[in-house]
């Protein structure tokens, strides 16, 4: 599961660090105490101690529960890490920096365990563009982040050419957990020369799809399935929707979870003929690249007989200079079925709603324009930076 012990730095959290050899010894000692248990819960704070605990559990053959209910087997972790190593040309020579929480597969399953399996290093920081930039200037080669982080990076590198030069040094910048707005993708590329690599994954599946290191880093697209993973986009009956149409992503491969802990009914309902039903909606480009539309429950809007993805409307609105942040939802409408609602954090003085509605109609098409625009001081978000759309009402 892990690289051989060595004197190479494995983990760094602030001023505290461990080499691969020190991690092996510390985790090995704890593993002896854990043997005989069937599972161990870990309060997965972003600390060195969490990493030691997780590694110890894996060495002891004990199921580690970072207080989430998705049961992931070792074959899911190892096969997925190896597939990402191939896709991203990720090796033990890389030094990864990130500020992601460790209760999530992005931060823990791939960010920590991935680097340890490959014999590389991880530097965990309290996120800020300056903190990431410092690490990239002192040996870090890769960064994992989420769109909220990259939005702040885009603002920072536009204002600070020295910071932009630090980000220019990175070998790879990876974004996930939500769609990266095309505007932030383009702002970072213009300031630093870096094209962001987007990927798509879930707790139940780890990483399904990614832009490869040498692939087309196309704004709004998450690339192709990684090695060993099968992905299809289907309608309600499980039939392929074809190029350009919106459907649900279903996944099959060694990356899949085993079960929702103690929930056999929910586990059974999540599969169709061996394919895991993700609940995420997407469309395929002609070359197979996936474009994530959003969650079926919150981001697919059925209005006037059309299936409309909230994500493309959000990207269109973000191109307007008066829009700093935005979330798009649907709400019941007696005539249309659902009407499109835009929740906007303005960058200055709020424009008239008709200005934004007309802007979307010009960029996309009239039936995708917001029928309602509501202004907010901030969007509700979780710790990963995802907008909590269920709180918008």
QUIPELIN-V448224 format. One record per pair of residues at least 6 apart in sequence whose ideal C-beta (glycine too) atoms are under 8 Angstrom apart, sorted by the first residue. I is the first residue (numbers start at 1). J is the second residue. D is the distance in Angstrom with one decimal. If there is no record, write none. Layout:
i->{I | I}
j->{J | J}
d->{D | D}
This chain:
i->{1 | 1 | 1 | 1 | 1 | 1 | 1 | 2 | 2 | 2 | 2 | 2 | 2 | 3 | 3 | 3 | 3 | 3 | 3 | 3 | 4 | 4 | 5 | 5 | 5 | 5 | 5 | 5 | 6 | 6 | 6 | 6 | 7 | 7 | 7 | 8 | 8 | 8 | 8 | 8 | 9 | 9 | 9 | 9 | 9 | 10 | 10 | 10 | 10 | 10 | 10 | 10 | 10 | 10 | 10 | 11 | 11 | 11 | 11 | 11 | 11 | 11 | 11 | 11 | 11 | 12 | 12 | 12 | 12 | 13 | 13 | 13 | 13 | 14 | 14 | 16 | 17 | 18 | 18 | 18 | 20 | 20 | 23 | 23 | 23 | 23 | 26 | 26 | 27 | 27 | 27 | 27 | 28 | 28 | 29 | 30 | 30 | 30 | 31 | 31 | 31 | 31 | 32 | 34 | 34 | 34 | 34 | 34 | 35 | 35 | 35 | 37 | 37 | 38 | 38 | 39 | 39 | 39 | 39 | 40 | 40 | 40 | 40 | 40 | 40 | 41 | 41 | 41 | 42 | 42 | 42 | 42 | 42 | 42 | 42 | 42 | 43 | 43 | 44 | 44 | 44 | 44 | 44 | 44 | 44 | 44 | 45 | 46 | 46 | 46 | 46 | 46 | 46 | 47 | 50 | 50 | 50 | 51 | 51 | 53 | 54 | 54 | 54 | 54 | 54 | 55 | 55 | 57 | 57 | 58 | 58 | 63 | 65 | 66 | 66 | 66 | 67 | 68 | 68 | 69 | 69 | 69 | 69 | 70 | 70 | 70 | 70 | 70 | 71 | 71 | 71 | 71 | 71 | 72 | 72 | 72 | 72 | 72 | 72 | 73 | 73 | 75 | 76 | 76 | 76 | 76 | 76 | 77 | 77 | 77 | 77 | 78 | 79 | 79 | 79 | 79 | 80 | 80 | 80 | 80 | 80 | 80 | 80 | 80 | 81 | 81 | 81 | 81 | 81 | 82 | 82 | 83 | 83 | 83 | 83 | 83 | 83 | 84 | 84 | 84 | 84 | 84 | 84 | 84 | 85 | 85 | 85 | 86 | 86 | 87 | 87 | 87 | 87 | 87 | 88 | 88 | 88 | 88 | 88 | 88 | 88 | 89 | 89 | 89 | 90 | 90 | 90 | 90 | 90 | 91 | 91 | 92 | 92 | 92 | 93 | 93 | 94 | 94 | 94 | 94 | 94 | 94 | 94 | 94 | 95 | 95 | 95 | 95 | 95 | 95 | 95 | 95 | 95 | 96 | 96 | 96 | 96 | 96 | 96 | 96 | 96 | 96 | 96 | 96 | 96 | 97 | 97 | 97 | 97 | 97 | 97 | 97 | 97 | 97 | 97 | 98 | 98 | 98 | 98 | 98 | 98 | 98 | 98 | 99 | 99 | 99 | 99 | 99 | 99 | 99 | 99 | 100 | 100 | 100 | 100 | 100 | 100 | 100 | 101 | 101 | 101 | 102 | 102 | 104 | 104 | 104 | 105 | 105 | 105 | 105 | 106 | 106 | 106 | 106 | 106 | 106 | 107 | 109 | 110 | 110 | 110 | 110 | 111 | 111 | 112 | 115 | 115 | 116 | 123 | 123 | 125 | 125 | 125 | 127 | 127 | 128 | 129 | 129 | 129 | 129 | 129 | 130 | 130 | 132 | 132 | 132 | 132 | 132 | 133 | 133 | 133 | 134 | 136 | 136 | 136 | 136 | 136 | 137 | 137 | 140 | 141 | 141 | 141 | 142 | 142 | 142 | 142 | 142 | 143 | 143 | 143 | 143 | 144 | 144 | 145 | 145 | 145 | 145 | 146 | 146 | 146 | 146 | 146 | 146 | 146 | 147 | 147 | 147 | 147 | 147 | 147 | 147 | 147 | 148 | 148 | 149 | 150 | 150 | 150 | 150 | 150 | 150 | 150 | 151 | 151 | 151 | 153 | 153 | 154 | 154 | 154 | 154 | 156 | 157 | 157 | 157 | 157 | 157 | 157 | 157 | 158 | 158 | 158 | 164 | 164 | 165 | 167 | 167 | 167 | 167 | 167 | 168 | 168 | 168 | 170 | 172 | 172 | 173 | 173 | 173 | 173 | 174 | 174 | 174 | 174 | 175 | 175 | 175 | 175 | 176 | 176 | 176 | 176 | 176 | 177 | 177 | 177 | 178 | 178 | 178 | 178 | 179 | 179 | 179 | 179 | 179 | 179 | 180 | 180 | 180 | 180 | 181 | 181 | 181 | 182 | 182 | 182 | 182 | 182 | 183 | 183 | 183 | 185 | 185 | 185 | 185 | 186 | 188 | 188 | 189 | 189 | 195 | 196 | 197 | 197 | 197 | 197 | 197 | 197 | 198 | 198 | 198 | 198 | 198 | 198 | 199 | 199 | 199 | 199 | 199 | 199 | 200 | 200 | 200 | 200 | 200 | 200 | 200 | 200 | 200 | 200 | 201 | 201 | 201 | 202 | 202 | 202 | 203 | 204 | 204 | 204 | 204 | 204 | 205 | 205 | 205 | 205 | 205 | 205 | 205 | 206 | 207 | 207 | 208 | 208 | 208 | 208 | 208 | 208 | 208 | 209 | 209 | 209 | 209 | 209 | 209 | 209 | 209 | 210 | 210 | 210 | 210 | 211 | 211 | 211 | 211 | 211 | 211 | 211 | 212 | 212 | 215 | 215 | 216 | 218 | 220 | 220 | 220 | 221 | 221 | 221 | 221 | 222 | 222 | 222 | 222 | 223 | 223 | 224 | 224 | 224 | 225 | 228 | 228 | 228 | 229 | 229 | 229 | 229 | 229 | 230 | 230 | 230 | 231 | 231 | 231 | 231 | 232 | 232 | 232 | 232 | 233 | 233 | 233 | 233 | 233 | 233 | 233 | 233 | 233 | 233 | 233 | 234 | 234 | 234 | 234 | 234 | 235 | 235 | 235 | 236 | 238 | 238 | 238 | 238 | 240 | 241 | 241 | 242 | 243 | 243 | 243 | 244 | 244 | 244 | 245 | 246 | 246 | 246 | 246 | 246 | 246 | 246 | 247 | 247 | 247 | 248 | 248 | 248 | 248 | 248 | 248 | 248 | 249 | 249 | 249 | 249 | 249 | 249 | 250 | 250 | 250 | 250 | 250 | 251 | 251 | 251 | 252 | 252 | 252 | 256 | 257 | 259 | 260 | 260 | 260 | 270 | 270 | 271 | 279 | 279 | 279 | 280 | 280 | 280 | 280 | 280 | 281 | 281 | 281 | 281 | 281 | 281 | 281 | 281 | 282 | 282 | 282 | 282 | 283 | 283 | 283 | 283 | 284 | 284 | 285 | 291 | 292 | 293 | 293 | 293 | 293 | 293 | 293 | 294 | 294 | 294 | 294 | 298 | 298 | 298 | 298 | 299 | 299 | 299 | 299 | 299 | 300 | 300 | 300 | 300 | 301 | 301 | 301 | 301 | 301 | 301 | 301 | 301 | 301 | 302 | 302 | 302 | 302 | 303 | 303 | 303 | 303 | 303 | 303 | 303 | 303 | 304 | 304 | 304 | 305 | 306 | 306 | 308 | 308 | 308 | 310 | 310 | 310 | 310 | 311 | 312 | 312 | 313 | 313 | 313 | 313 | 313 | 313 | 313 | 314 | 314 | 314 | 316 | 316 | 316 | 316 | 316 | 317 | 317 | 317 | 317 | 317 | 317 | 317 | 317 | 317 | 318 | 319 | 319 | 320 | 320 | 320 | 320 | 321 | 322 | 322 | 322 | 322 | 322 | 322 | 322 | 322 | 323 | 323 | 323 | 323 | 323 | 324 | 324 | 324 | 325 | 325 | 325 | 325 | 326 | 326 | 326 | 326 | 326 | 327 | 327 | 327 | 327 | 327 | 327 | 328 | 328 | 328 | 328 | 328 | 329 | 329 | 329 | 329 | 329 | 330 | 330 | 330 | 330 | 331 | 331 | 331 | 331 | 332 | 332 | 333 | 333 | 336 | 339 | 339 | 340 | 340 | 340 | 340 | 340 | 341 | 341 | 341 | 341 | 341 | 342 | 342 | 342 | 342 | 342 | 343 | 343 | 343 | 343 | 344 | 344 | 344 | 344 | 344 | 344 | 345 | 345 | 345 | 345 | 345 | 346 | 350 | 353 | 353 | 353 | 356 | 356 | 357 | 357 | 357 | 357 | 358 | 360 | 360 | 360 | 361 | 361 | 379 | 379 | 380 | 380 | 380 | 380 | 381 | 381 | 382}
j->{58 | 59 | 74 | 77 | 78 | 113 | 117 | 20 | 24 | 55 | 58 | 116 | 117 | 20 | 92 | 116 | 117 | 118 | 119 | 120 | 20 | 119 | 19 | 20 | 21 | 23 | 24 | 25 | 19 | 20 | 21 | 119 | 19 | 20 | 21 | 19 | 20 | 92 | 119 | 121 | 17 | 18 | 19 | 20 | 121 | 17 | 18 | 19 | 20 | 22 | 23 | 115 | 116 | 121 | 122 | 17 | 18 | 23 | 48 | 51 | 112 | 116 | 121 | 122 | 124 | 121 | 122 | 123 | 124 | 46 | 47 | 48 | 124 | 125 | 126 | 48 | 48 | 26 | 48 | 52 | 116 | 119 | 51 | 52 | 55 | 116 | 52 | 56 | 52 | 55 | 56 | 59 | 56 | 59 | 56 | 52 | 53 | 56 | 56 | 57 | 59 | 60 | 60 | 40 | 56 | 57 | 60 | 62 | 60 | 61 | 62 | 60 | 62 | 62 | 63 | 62 | 63 | 64 | 65 | 53 | 57 | 62 | 63 | 64 | 65 | 65 | 66 | 67 | 50 | 53 | 54 | 57 | 64 | 65 | 66 | 67 | 50 | 67 | 50 | 54 | 66 | 67 | 101 | 102 | 103 | 108 | 102 | 99 | 100 | 101 | 102 | 107 | 124 | 102 | 66 | 102 | 108 | 102 | 112 | 64 | 64 | 66 | 108 | 112 | 113 | 113 | 116 | 63 | 64 | 64 | 74 | 71 | 261 | 102 | 103 | 108 | 103 | 103 | 203 | 260 | 261 | 262 | 263 | 203 | 204 | 257 | 260 | 261 | 257 | 258 | 259 | 260 | 261 | 105 | 109 | 203 | 206 | 257 | 258 | 257 | 258 | 254 | 206 | 254 | 255 | 256 | 257 | 109 | 113 | 117 | 206 | 117 | 228 | 253 | 254 | 255 | 109 | 110 | 206 | 207 | 226 | 229 | 254 | 255 | 110 | 113 | 114 | 117 | 118 | 117 | 227 | 207 | 226 | 227 | 228 | 229 | 255 | 90 | 110 | 114 | 199 | 207 | 210 | 226 | 91 | 114 | 118 | 226 | 227 | 210 | 212 | 213 | 226 | 227 | 142 | 172 | 174 | 197 | 210 | 212 | 213 | 172 | 213 | 214 | 114 | 118 | 120 | 142 | 172 | 118 | 120 | 118 | 119 | 120 | 120 | 141 | 115 | 118 | 120 | 121 | 141 | 142 | 171 | 172 | 120 | 121 | 122 | 123 | 135 | 139 | 140 | 141 | 142 | 111 | 114 | 115 | 120 | 121 | 122 | 123 | 140 | 141 | 142 | 143 | 144 | 122 | 123 | 124 | 125 | 132 | 135 | 136 | 140 | 142 | 143 | 107 | 111 | 122 | 124 | 125 | 143 | 144 | 145 | 124 | 125 | 126 | 127 | 131 | 132 | 145 | 149 | 106 | 107 | 111 | 144 | 145 | 146 | 384 | 107 | 383 | 384 | 108 | 112 | 177 | 203 | 384 | 201 | 202 | 203 | 206 | 144 | 146 | 176 | 177 | 201 | 384 | 144 | 206 | 144 | 201 | 206 | 207 | 122 | 144 | 122 | 121 | 122 | 122 | 135 | 140 | 131 | 132 | 135 | 145 | 149 | 152 | 152 | 153 | 156 | 157 | 163 | 156 | 163 | 140 | 143 | 145 | 153 | 167 | 163 | 166 | 167 | 166 | 143 | 166 | 167 | 169 | 170 | 166 | 169 | 170 | 170 | 171 | 172 | 170 | 171 | 172 | 173 | 174 | 170 | 172 | 173 | 174 | 174 | 176 | 153 | 173 | 174 | 175 | 175 | 176 | 177 | 178 | 384 | 385 | 386 | 175 | 177 | 178 | 179 | 180 | 181 | 184 | 385 | 381 | 385 | 385 | 173 | 175 | 180 | 184 | 185 | 188 | 196 | 181 | 184 | 325 | 167 | 188 | 184 | 187 | 188 | 191 | 163 | 163 | 164 | 167 | 187 | 188 | 191 | 192 | 164 | 187 | 191 | 191 | 192 | 192 | 173 | 188 | 191 | 192 | 194 | 192 | 193 | 194 | 194 | 197 | 213 | 188 | 194 | 196 | 197 | 196 | 197 | 198 | 199 | 196 | 197 | 198 | 199 | 198 | 199 | 200 | 201 | 207 | 384 | 385 | 386 | 384 | 385 | 386 | 387 | 198 | 220 | 292 | 294 | 311 | 315 | 196 | 198 | 219 | 220 | 314 | 315 | 318 | 219 | 220 | 315 | 318 | 319 | 315 | 318 | 319 | 195 | 196 | 219 | 220 | 219 | 194 | 196 | 195 | 196 | 217 | 217 | 210 | 211 | 212 | 213 | 217 | 223 | 210 | 211 | 217 | 221 | 222 | 223 | 207 | 209 | 210 | 211 | 222 | 223 | 207 | 208 | 209 | 210 | 222 | 223 | 249 | 280 | 290 | 292 | 207 | 208 | 209 | 208 | 278 | 280 | 257 | 256 | 257 | 270 | 276 | 278 | 229 | 251 | 255 | 256 | 257 | 276 | 278 | 255 | 226 | 255 | 225 | 226 | 229 | 231 | 249 | 251 | 255 | 222 | 223 | 224 | 225 | 226 | 229 | 231 | 290 | 222 | 223 | 224 | 226 | 217 | 218 | 221 | 222 | 223 | 224 | 289 | 223 | 224 | 223 | 224 | 289 | 289 | 291 | 311 | 315 | 285 | 289 | 290 | 291 | 289 | 290 | 291 | 292 | 289 | 290 | 288 | 289 | 290 | 231 | 253 | 254 | 255 | 251 | 252 | 253 | 254 | 255 | 251 | 252 | 253 | 249 | 250 | 251 | 290 | 240 | 249 | 250 | 275 | 240 | 241 | 245 | 247 | 248 | 249 | 250 | 282 | 283 | 284 | 290 | 240 | 241 | 247 | 248 | 250 | 241 | 247 | 248 | 248 | 250 | 272 | 273 | 275 | 247 | 247 | 283 | 284 | 284 | 285 | 286 | 283 | 284 | 285 | 283 | 281 | 282 | 283 | 293 | 300 | 307 | 309 | 281 | 282 | 283 | 277 | 278 | 279 | 280 | 281 | 282 | 296 | 278 | 280 | 281 | 282 | 290 | 292 | 272 | 275 | 276 | 277 | 278 | 275 | 276 | 278 | 274 | 275 | 276 | 276 | 276 | 267 | 266 | 267 | 270 | 276 | 277 | 277 | 295 | 296 | 297 | 292 | 293 | 294 | 295 | 296 | 292 | 293 | 294 | 295 | 296 | 299 | 300 | 309 | 290 | 291 | 292 | 293 | 290 | 291 | 293 | 309 | 290 | 291 | 291 | 311 | 311 | 299 | 300 | 309 | 310 | 311 | 312 | 300 | 309 | 310 | 311 | 310 | 329 | 389 | 390 | 309 | 310 | 311 | 328 | 389 | 307 | 308 | 309 | 310 | 307 | 308 | 309 | 310 | 328 | 329 | 330 | 338 | 340 | 308 | 330 | 337 | 338 | 330 | 333 | 336 | 337 | 338 | 339 | 340 | 367 | 336 | 337 | 367 | 337 | 367 | 368 | 340 | 367 | 368 | 327 | 328 | 329 | 330 | 328 | 364 | 368 | 328 | 340 | 342 | 360 | 364 | 368 | 370 | 326 | 327 | 328 | 359 | 360 | 363 | 364 | 368 | 323 | 326 | 328 | 342 | 344 | 356 | 359 | 360 | 370 | 326 | 359 | 363 | 351 | 355 | 356 | 359 | 347 | 346 | 347 | 348 | 349 | 350 | 351 | 355 | 356 | 344 | 345 | 346 | 347 | 356 | 345 | 346 | 347 | 344 | 345 | 378 | 379 | 342 | 343 | 344 | 345 | 379 | 342 | 343 | 379 | 387 | 389 | 392 | 340 | 341 | 342 | 343 | 370 | 340 | 341 | 343 | 389 | 392 | 338 | 339 | 340 | 341 | 338 | 339 | 341 | 372 | 338 | 339 | 339 | 371 | 371 | 371 | 372 | 368 | 369 | 370 | 371 | 372 | 370 | 371 | 372 | 373 | 374 | 356 | 370 | 372 | 373 | 374 | 374 | 376 | 379 | 392 | 350 | 356 | 373 | 374 | 375 | 376 | 375 | 376 | 377 | 378 | 379 | 375 | 375 | 370 | 372 | 373 | 370 | 373 | 369 | 370 | 371 | 373 | 369 | 368 | 369 | 370 | 368 | 369 | 387 | 392 | 387 | 388 | 391 | 392 | 387 | 388 | 388}
d->{5.8 | 7.9 | 6.5 | 7.6 | 6.5 | 7.9 | 6.4 | 7.9 | 7.7 | 7.0 | 7.9 | 5.1 | 5.8 | 6.1 | 6.4 | 6.5 | 6.5 | 6.5 | 3.2 | 8.0 | 7.4 | 7.2 | 8.0 | 5.1 | 4.1 | 7.9 | 4.2 | 7.9 | 6.9 | 4.7 | 6.1 | 7.2 | 5.2 | 7.5 | 6.0 | 6.2 | 5.6 | 7.8 | 7.0 | 6.6 | 5.7 | 7.6 | 5.7 | 8.0 | 4.8 | 7.9 | 5.5 | 5.8 | 4.4 | 7.6 | 4.9 | 7.6 | 6.1 | 6.1 | 7.1 | 6.2 | 5.1 | 6.5 | 6.0 | 5.6 | 7.4 | 7.9 | 7.4 | 5.3 | 7.2 | 7.2 | 7.1 | 4.4 | 6.9 | 7.4 | 6.1 | 4.6 | 4.7 | 7.6 | 7.9 | 5.1 | 7.7 | 6.8 | 6.6 | 7.6 | 7.5 | 7.0 | 7.6 | 6.7 | 6.4 | 7.4 | 5.1 | 7.8 | 5.3 | 4.0 | 4.2 | 5.7 | 7.4 | 6.3 | 7.9 | 6.5 | 6.8 | 3.7 | 4.4 | 7.4 | 4.1 | 3.9 | 7.5 | 5.8 | 5.9 | 6.0 | 4.3 | 5.0 | 4.9 | 7.4 | 7.2 | 7.8 | 5.1 | 7.2 | 6.6 | 6.4 | 3.9 | 7.4 | 5.5 | 7.7 | 5.4 | 5.3 | 7.3 | 6.0 | 6.9 | 4.7 | 8.0 | 6.1 | 6.2 | 5.0 | 6.2 | 7.4 | 5.8 | 6.8 | 5.1 | 7.3 | 7.6 | 6.6 | 5.2 | 7.9 | 3.8 | 6.4 | 7.4 | 4.6 | 4.0 | 6.5 | 6.8 | 7.8 | 7.8 | 5.7 | 5.1 | 7.5 | 6.1 | 7.7 | 7.9 | 5.1 | 7.7 | 7.4 | 5.4 | 7.5 | 5.3 | 7.3 | 6.7 | 7.3 | 7.3 | 8.0 | 6.9 | 7.3 | 3.9 | 6.7 | 7.4 | 7.2 | 7.5 | 7.0 | 5.1 | 6.4 | 6.5 | 6.6 | 6.3 | 5.3 | 4.3 | 7.6 | 7.0 | 4.6 | 5.4 | 5.0 | 6.4 | 7.5 | 5.8 | 4.4 | 5.0 | 7.5 | 5.6 | 7.8 | 7.2 | 8.0 | 7.3 | 5.3 | 7.3 | 7.8 | 5.6 | 5.4 | 5.9 | 6.4 | 5.1 | 6.5 | 6.7 | 6.2 | 6.1 | 8.0 | 7.1 | 7.0 | 5.6 | 7.8 | 4.3 | 6.1 | 8.0 | 7.4 | 4.1 | 5.7 | 7.3 | 8.0 | 7.9 | 4.6 | 6.7 | 6.8 | 4.6 | 5.1 | 7.3 | 7.9 | 7.8 | 7.5 | 4.1 | 4.3 | 5.6 | 7.0 | 7.7 | 6.3 | 6.6 | 6.6 | 8.0 | 5.8 | 6.8 | 6.3 | 7.1 | 7.6 | 5.9 | 7.8 | 5.9 | 5.2 | 4.8 | 6.7 | 5.3 | 7.3 | 7.9 | 5.9 | 7.2 | 7.0 | 7.3 | 7.3 | 5.0 | 8.0 | 4.5 | 7.6 | 7.3 | 6.3 | 7.6 | 7.2 | 7.6 | 6.2 | 7.0 | 4.9 | 3.3 | 4.8 | 6.9 | 7.7 | 7.4 | 7.5 | 4.7 | 7.7 | 4.8 | 5.3 | 6.9 | 7.9 | 6.5 | 4.5 | 7.7 | 6.6 | 7.8 | 5.3 | 4.6 | 5.3 | 7.2 | 6.5 | 7.8 | 5.1 | 6.5 | 6.9 | 5.0 | 7.2 | 7.0 | 7.6 | 4.7 | 7.3 | 6.6 | 7.6 | 4.6 | 7.8 | 6.3 | 5.9 | 4.1 | 6.8 | 4.1 | 7.1 | 5.3 | 6.5 | 5.1 | 7.4 | 6.5 | 7.6 | 6.3 | 4.1 | 6.6 | 6.8 | 5.0 | 6.1 | 3.1 | 7.2 | 7.3 | 7.6 | 7.3 | 5.5 | 3.2 | 5.9 | 6.1 | 7.3 | 7.2 | 7.5 | 5.3 | 5.4 | 6.9 | 4.4 | 6.8 | 7.7 | 7.4 | 6.3 | 6.8 | 7.7 | 5.3 | 5.8 | 6.5 | 7.6 | 5.8 | 5.8 | 7.2 | 7.7 | 7.4 | 6.1 | 7.3 | 7.9 | 6.9 | 6.6 | 6.6 | 5.3 | 5.8 | 6.3 | 4.5 | 7.6 | 5.2 | 5.9 | 4.5 | 6.7 | 6.4 | 7.7 | 5.8 | 7.7 | 5.8 | 4.8 | 3.8 | 7.2 | 6.3 | 7.4 | 6.9 | 8.0 | 5.8 | 7.8 | 7.2 | 7.7 | 4.8 | 3.9 | 6.3 | 7.5 | 7.1 | 4.9 | 6.2 | 5.4 | 5.3 | 4.6 | 6.8 | 7.5 | 6.5 | 4.3 | 7.1 | 6.7 | 6.0 | 4.6 | 7.5 | 7.0 | 6.1 | 7.6 | 5.1 | 6.9 | 5.1 | 7.4 | 7.6 | 7.3 | 7.2 | 5.8 | 6.7 | 6.7 | 4.5 | 6.4 | 5.6 | 4.5 | 7.7 | 6.1 | 7.4 | 5.1 | 6.9 | 4.7 | 6.6 | 6.9 | 6.3 | 6.8 | 3.1 | 6.8 | 7.9 | 5.6 | 5.9 | 5.3 | 8.0 | 6.5 | 6.5 | 7.3 | 5.2 | 8.0 | 7.0 | 6.3 | 4.6 | 4.1 | 5.1 | 7.4 | 5.7 | 5.5 | 4.0 | 5.8 | 7.9 | 6.5 | 4.2 | 5.6 | 7.8 | 6.3 | 5.4 | 4.6 | 4.9 | 7.9 | 7.4 | 7.5 | 7.8 | 4.4 | 6.0 | 4.7 | 5.5 | 6.6 | 6.3 | 6.1 | 6.5 | 7.8 | 5.5 | 5.2 | 6.6 | 7.4 | 5.0 | 7.7 | 6.2 | 5.0 | 7.2 | 5.3 | 7.6 | 6.8 | 4.8 | 6.9 | 6.3 | 7.7 | 5.1 | 7.1 | 6.4 | 7.7 | 7.0 | 5.2 | 7.8 | 7.7 | 6.9 | 5.4 | 7.5 | 5.2 | 7.9 | 6.0 | 5.7 | 7.5 | 7.9 | 7.1 | 5.7 | 4.9 | 3.8 | 5.2 | 5.1 | 7.5 | 7.8 | 7.3 | 4.7 | 5.9 | 7.6 | 5.5 | 4.1 | 7.6 | 6.3 | 5.9 | 6.3 | 5.5 | 7.7 | 3.3 | 6.4 | 6.8 | 4.8 | 8.0 | 7.1 | 6.0 | 7.9 | 7.4 | 5.7 | 7.7 | 6.8 | 4.7 | 6.8 | 5.4 | 6.5 | 3.7 | 7.0 | 5.9 | 6.9 | 7.3 | 5.6 | 4.5 | 7.3 | 4.2 | 8.0 | 8.0 | 7.6 | 6.6 | 5.8 | 3.8 | 5.6 | 7.8 | 7.4 | 6.2 | 7.6 | 7.5 | 6.9 | 4.5 | 7.6 | 6.4 | 7.7 | 7.8 | 5.3 | 5.3 | 5.9 | 7.0 | 6.4 | 7.2 | 4.8 | 6.1 | 7.3 | 6.3 | 6.9 | 5.3 | 5.7 | 7.5 | 5.3 | 7.0 | 5.0 | 5.5 | 6.3 | 5.4 | 6.7 | 7.5 | 6.1 | 5.4 | 6.7 | 4.9 | 7.6 | 5.6 | 5.6 | 7.3 | 7.0 | 6.7 | 3.6 | 7.8 | 8.0 | 6.6 | 7.3 | 6.1 | 7.5 | 7.5 | 6.5 | 5.6 | 7.9 | 6.5 | 6.6 | 4.4 | 6.7 | 5.3 | 7.4 | 5.2 | 7.3 | 5.9 | 5.8 | 6.9 | 5.5 | 6.4 | 7.6 | 4.5 | 5.2 | 5.6 | 7.0 | 6.5 | 7.7 | 4.1 | 8.0 | 5.5 | 6.9 | 4.5 | 5.6 | 6.3 | 7.4 | 5.6 | 7.1 | 6.2 | 7.6 | 5.2 | 7.0 | 6.8 | 5.5 | 7.8 | 4.1 | 7.0 | 5.9 | 7.8 | 5.6 | 7.1 | 5.7 | 7.5 | 5.9 | 6.3 | 5.1 | 5.9 | 5.8 | 5.4 | 5.4 | 7.7 | 8.0 | 7.6 | 5.7 | 7.3 | 7.8 | 7.7 | 3.7 | 8.0 | 7.9 | 5.5 | 7.3 | 5.5 | 5.7 | 7.1 | 7.8 | 6.2 | 5.5 | 7.2 | 5.1 | 5.6 | 7.0 | 5.1 | 5.9 | 6.9 | 7.1 | 7.6 | 6.4 | 6.8 | 7.0 | 7.0 | 5.9 | 8.0 | 6.1 | 4.6 | 4.8 | 7.2 | 5.2 | 7.4 | 8.0 | 6.7 | 4.0 | 6.4 | 5.6 | 6.6 | 6.7 | 4.9 | 6.1 | 5.8 | 5.0 | 7.0 | 5.6 | 8.0 | 4.5 | 4.9 | 5.0 | 7.5 | 6.0 | 5.8 | 6.8 | 5.9 | 5.0 | 6.8 | 6.3 | 7.9 | 7.2 | 6.1 | 7.1 | 7.5 | 4.2 | 6.0 | 7.1 | 5.4 | 6.5 | 5.1 | 6.4 | 4.9 | 6.0 | 5.1 | 5.7 | 7.6 | 5.2 | 6.5 | 7.4 | 6.0 | 7.6 | 6.6 | 7.9 | 6.6 | 5.9 | 6.6 | 3.1 | 7.1 | 5.2 | 7.3 | 6.8 | 6.1 | 5.1 | 5.1 | 7.5 | 6.8 | 4.5 | 6.8 | 6.4 | 4.1 | 6.4 | 7.9 | 7.5 | 6.3 | 7.5 | 6.6 | 7.5 | 7.7 | 4.6 | 7.7 | 6.2 | 7.6 | 7.5 | 3.6 | 5.2 | 5.8 | 7.5 | 7.3 | 5.3 | 5.5 | 6.6 | 7.3 | 4.8 | 6.0 | 4.9 | 6.3 | 6.0 | 7.0 | 4.8 | 7.0 | 5.7 | 7.7 | 5.6 | 7.8 | 6.9 | 7.5 | 5.6 | 7.6 | 4.0 | 6.8 | 7.7 | 7.9 | 6.5 | 7.3 | 4.6 | 6.6 | 7.1 | 5.9 | 6.9 | 5.8 | 7.0 | 5.2 | 6.7 | 5.1 | 7.0 | 4.9 | 4.5 | 5.6 | 7.9 | 5.0 | 4.6 | 7.5 | 6.1 | 6.9 | 6.2 | 7.1 | 6.4 | 7.8 | 6.1 | 7.7 | 6.9 | 7.7 | 7.8 | 6.2 | 5.1 | 6.7 | 5.6 | 5.8 | 6.6 | 7.5 | 7.2 | 4.6 | 7.5 | 7.5 | 5.6 | 7.6 | 6.7 | 6.5 | 7.1 | 4.8 | 6.3 | 4.0 | 7.5 | 3.9 | 7.6 | 5.4 | 6.0 | 6.6 | 5.1 | 7.0 | 7.9 | 7.7 | 4.6 | 5.5 | 4.7 | 5.9 | 6.2 | 6.3 | 6.9 | 5.4 | 7.4 | 7.0 | 8.0 | 5.1 | 7.0 | 5.5 | 5.7 | 3.7 | 6.8 | 6.2 | 6.8 | 6.5 | 6.0 | 5.4 | 7.6 | 6.4 | 7.9 | 3.9 | 7.5 | 7.6 | 4.2 | 6.3 | 7.0 | 7.0 | 4.8 | 5.6 | 7.5 | 6.4 | 7.2 | 4.5 | 7.7 | 6.6 | 6.4 | 3.9 | 7.1 | 4.8 | 7.2 | 5.3 | 5.7 | 6.6 | 5.3 | 7.3 | 6.9 | 6.0 | 7.1 | 5.5 | 7.0 | 7.6 | 5.6 | 6.8 | 6.1 | 6.1 | 6.1 | 4.9 | 7.5 | 7.4 | 3.6 | 6.5 | 5.5 | 4.5 | 5.2 | 7.4 | 6.8 | 7.2 | 6.0 | 4.6 | 6.3 | 7.3 | 4.2 | 5.0 | 7.8 | 6.8 | 4.3 | 4.4 | 7.1 | 5.7 | 6.4 | 6.0}
